[in-house]
Amino acid sequence: MSLRYIMLSFLRSLRGPRRPSFNPPEELCGLIAKELRDLDNANFREKTKEQWHSENKNLIALSLVSKTWRDEALPVLWSELFLDAGAASAVVGDHVDHGPIIKKYAAMLELAKGNGSTRSFVHFAKRLSITLDNVFWDGTANEKLTASIKGILSLAPRLQCLRIAPRSFQHTSEDIIQYLPQLHFPHLTTLYVDDRKHNDSSEEALEIFLRNHTTLENLTLRLAENSIIDLAYVQDIVEWPNLERFEGLLSHALALSQNPILKLKDLYILATELGDARPAMDAKNLRAIAQRFPALETLNGLAMSPLFVSYMDAEEKRTCLPKLRELILYESVTDGVSVLNGVRYAELSDGEVDRTLNSLPRIFPDIFYVVVCKSAVTRRPRLLINRTKTIKLFDAPEGTELLLTLA
């Protein structure tokens, strides 16, 4: 029986007519409180506000048991903060009432500051998520909200994970991004930025922040395709000694440094938001990726192309990415025509795809798992979309393979 199960059973018993007596040592109280919060930084990247609220509910219930429990539960409660601006705004006729959300974060800032009689818990914050929905803020509301969020950021020096999704087109989102260069988080390992707007000032601020946090281990940049984030050609050479995972556009990945990033294992290449275009799996892109990320083990996001099929059919090929284990490719087909970056090709035949996959161990000697994701669109009275996946598993010791097509 797990510690988490025991603790959840205990919390359920608190809702009964008689409160049970359970006063373990402080050290055990702390361990139990931590069981109620998912402390895995990798999971924080996809964590939802609903999951966070569920954890908070249990931690708050625990803090009400006794002073000992409160002292152990509150630091865990404050270890993770979600600032979801706009979600709590009420629409009254044509007017958006931002009063509740402004009061909420102003009160949180006051708690974060603490005073002589109130303990500040914000220095326990390790993971912070900021979401700015596309709501209409007037000037005064914008200034108050921005001041509170900036204040909370400035009082959380122990942050390990920072997630910013400024979906709003109001000044609030630009102000938060442009405030980042004034901050330094020496323990920051994970950064997630989802900002699809093109803004020169915000891009420059993000570049400065990245340059000051090159000890990151996980970096996600979901930016507009015309955004320019280029650290490869700055005067001071930027090194990334700990970076193991990157998710973003290929152009932004290659612009992180002019030197190879030796620890990067996982590269997730995003399609452009406009047109859902992906870079081709061809000799040029493959060479650039291999030079910049020689230790890559997972490559996800390139598009199958006739150029790559021709390259794999050629006799002379060099081994590259010797540690690559997983390869996920994509193909987009409309009415039997493969479309790649606006160029139309004849759809690759099953024979061409199979032949190419069978040749992969010649350039990726450690390859084990390959997936080709194919989206096929047929224009008829109704739009029909089929998604198929071709999965190939290579068993290196036996030299056997398994080919599956899932419709």
N, C-alpha and C positions, 0 to 999 in steps of 0.2 A: 504494500500500500504506500503510495507516494506521499511526500510531505505536502504537496499541493492539494491532494485529495483530502487529507486530514484537515487542512486549513479551511478549505471551502465548506466542509461539513461543519466545522466550528462556526463559520460565519452564518450559515443557515440556521444554526441553533440560536444565534443571537436574536433572530426574529420571533422566537417563541415567547410565551408569557413569562418564563423564568430564565434569567440570564445565567449561563453556567460560569463557574469559577475556573479560570485557566490562566495561571501566572507563571509561565516558564522563565528561565533566566533571560536577561537582556540579549545576550548573544543569540539565543535561539529565537527570540522575538524578531530580531533583525533578519535572520535567515528566512523565517516564515514570511515576513513582509516582502522580501525580495522575490519569493516564489510567486507572488501575485502580480508581478510586473515582468513582462517579457523584456529581458535585458540584452537580448541579442541585437547588436548594432546592425547586422545584415538584414534582419527582419524589419527594422524600423523604416527601411526604404519604401516598403509597401504597406506599412501599417495604416489602418483606417481610424478615423475619429471615433467610430462606434466601438472598436476594440479598446481604444484608450479610455473611453468613458466606462466601459465594463470593468476594466482594471481599477479605475479610480473609485468606482462604487464600492468595491471590496476593500480597498485600502482605507477609505473614509470610515467604513463600518468598523474596521479593525482599530482605527485611531480612537474610537469612542469607547472602547472596552475599559481602558485604564490609562493612567499617565505613562506607564512603562510602554504600553502598546503604542500610544500616541507618539512618544519620542522616537520610536523605531519606524513607525509607518509614515510619518510626515516627510522625512527625507526621501523615502522611496516614492511617495506621491509626487514630490517636486522634482524628482529625477527626470521626468519626462513632461514636456509642456506642449500643448497644441493651441496655437493662436489662430483661430478661424474667424477672421474679420469679415463681417457681412452676413454670416450665417444666422446671427441672432437679430438682425435688423428687421423691423416690422414695417410692412407697407400699409399705409393708411391713405386710401384714395390715391392721389397722385404724389403723395409725400412719403418718403422713406424715413422712418424714425430710427436714427442711429443711437439714440440715448442709451438703451440697454447695453449695447456692445461697448460703447465708449466708457460707461461706468464700470463695466466688468473689468476691462483691461487697466483702467486707472486704479481700481481697487487692487488688482493683481500687482501693479507696479508698487503701490504703497506697501503691500505685504512683502514684496521682494526687497524693498529698501530696509524694512524693519526699523525699530527704534529702541530706545532704552529698555522698554518693557516687552517688546515683541521681537522674537527671534526671526531672523531672516533665513529663509530656506532656499532662495533662488541659487545660492552658490552650490547647491546639490544638483542643479540641473545639468544633465549630461546629454539629453536629446531634446531638440527644439524644432517644432514644425510650424511654419508660418504660411497660412493660406489667405490670400486676398482676393475674394470673389469680385466679379464685375458688378459692383454696386455703385450708385451715384452718391458721391460724398460732396457736401459743400465745403467751402474753404476752412471754416472753423472746425467742423467735425474731422476733416482730414488732418489738420494740425494736431488735434488732441489724440487721435488714434496713432499717428506717426510717433508722437512724443512718447506714448506709453510703450509701444513696441521697441523703439530705440532704447528706452530706459531699461527694459527687461533684458535686451541683448547685451547692454553694457555691463550688467550686473551678473552675467553668467560666464565667468572666465573658464569654467571647467568643462565647457561643451565638448562632447566627442562627436556628435552627429548634428548637422544642421540641414534642414529641408525647407526650401523657400519656393513657393509656387504663387508668384504674383500675377494671378489671372486678371486682375483689375487693370483697366486702362486709365485709372485715375492717378493722381500724383503720388498717392500713398505707396504704390508699388515701386515707382522710380526712386522715391526718397529712401526706401528701405535698402534697395540694391546699392544706391550711391553712398549710403552710410557705411557699408561694409569695410571700405579701406581704413576706417578709423578703429576697427576692431581687430583683436588678435586672440586666437584661441589656441594655446600651445598644445592642447590635448586632442585637437580636432582630427578625426580619422575618416569621417564620411561627410561628403557634401553633395546635396541634391538641389539643383536649381532648374526650375521649369518656367522659363520666361520666353515666350514665343514672339515678343515684341522686339522690333529693331530700334535700338536707342543707343547712339554713340556714347553718351555719358555713362549709361549703365554698363555698357560693354567695357569701357575703360576702367570703371570701378571694379568690375568682376575680375579683370586681368590683374589689377593690383592686389586684390584679395587672394587670388590664386598664387601669385608670386610670393605672398607672405605666408602661405600655408602649403608648402611643397612636401610636407610629411604626410599628406593624405594617403589613405589606403584604398578608398573607394570614392570615385568621382562620377557623378552623372550631370551632364549638361544638356538639357532639352531646350535648345535655343533656335531662333529663326535661322533659316538657311542662309540669309544674307548677313547674319551676325558675324563679326570678325573678332575672334578670340585667338590671338597669335602670340604665343610665348616662345616660339622657335627661333625668332629672329630679333629678339631684344638684345641689347648690348651685353647684359649680364646673362650668362648661360644658366638656364633653369634646369635643375635636376629634380627627379622624383624618385628618391631612394626606396620608398615604401609602397608606391602605387601598384596595386594588384588587379584592380577592376576599373574599366572605363566604359561608360555608356553615353553615346552621343553621335553626332555626325562624324563621318570619317575625316572631313576637313579639320574639324576641331581636335580630333584625336591626334592627327599628324602634326598639329600646330602646338602641342603641349611642350615640346622640347626639340632642339636640333640634334640632341644626342639620343642614342637608344635608351629606352626605359626598360631596364633589365628584369624587373620583378613583375611586370604586367603579365598576368595569366589569362584574364578574361576580357575580351573586347566585344561589346555589343553595339553594332552600328545601326543607327536609326534611319528610317526612311525620311525624306523631306516631307514636311507637312503639306506643302503645295505639290500636288500631283503624286504623292506617295512614291517618289522615285528613290531607287537605291543605287549605290555605286556598283559597277560591274565586277564580277569575279574574273579578272583578266590579269595578264602578266604584269602590267604597269602597277595596278593597285596591290597585287600580291607582293611585288618586289618592295613597294613602299612600306607595307605593313611588316614584312619580314625584317627590313632594315631597322625600323623603329621599335618593334616589339618582338625581339628574337626568341623570347621564352614563352610565347603565347601557347596556351593549351586549349582555349575555347574561342572560336571565331564565329560570330553570329551576325548576319545582316547583309551579306553581299548577294548580288543577283546573278543567277545563272545566265551565261551569255554564250552566243556562238563563238566569240573570240576565245573564250576559255576552252570550249570543246576543241577548237582547232589547235590551241596551245597544247592540250593534253594528247592530241593525236600525233603531235610532232615527235620525232625520234629523240632529239636532244633536250633533256630537261634536267635542271639542277634540284637537288634536295633543298628545301627551305622549310622553315618552321619545324624543326626536328622534334619538338615536344608537343605539337598539335594533336589533341585527342578527339575533340568534338568540332564538327563543322556543320553549320546550319545555313543553307542557301535558300533563295527565294526566286520564283518565276511568276510573272504576271502575264496572263494570256487573255486576249479579247478577240472573240470570233476567230479563233485559230491562229491569231497573230501575236507573237511575243513582243511586248513593248518594253524597251529599256531606255530610260532617260530621253524619252520622246522619239526614239528611233525604233522603227518597226522591223521585226525579223520574222522569218518563218518559224512557227512553233517547233521547239526541239522535239525530236521523236524520242520514244521510249528507248530505242536502241542507242541513240546518241547519249542520253542521260546515263544509261547503264554502263556504256563503254567508258564514259568519263569517270564515273564513280569507281569502276574497277581499276582505273589507272592511278587513283589518288595516292596509294601507298608509295608510288614511285617518287613523289615529291614531298609527301608527308609520311615518313617512315613509321611514326608512332600512332597513326590515325586509327581510331576505334569506332567512332559513331558519326554517321553522316545523315542529315535530314535535308530533303528538298521539299520546301513548302510551295505548293503551286495553287494560285488562285485563278480560276478560269471563269470568264464572264461571257455569257451568250446573250445577244440582243434579240429578243423575241417579243411578242406582245407584253410579256412580263420579263423583268430582268432576273435571270437565274444565275446564282453564284454557287460554284462547287469548289470545295477546298480539298485537295488531296495531299498526302504526305508520302514520300518515298523514303524509307528508312533502311539504311545499310549498316550492318554491324560487322566489323572485321575482328576476327579472333586471331591475334598475332601469333601465339604459340602454335596453333593448329593450322593456321593459314586458311581457315574456313570463313564463310560469309553467309549472311542471312539477308535476303531482300524481301521487303514487305511493301505492298501498296495499299494504303488505307483510303477508301473513298469516303 
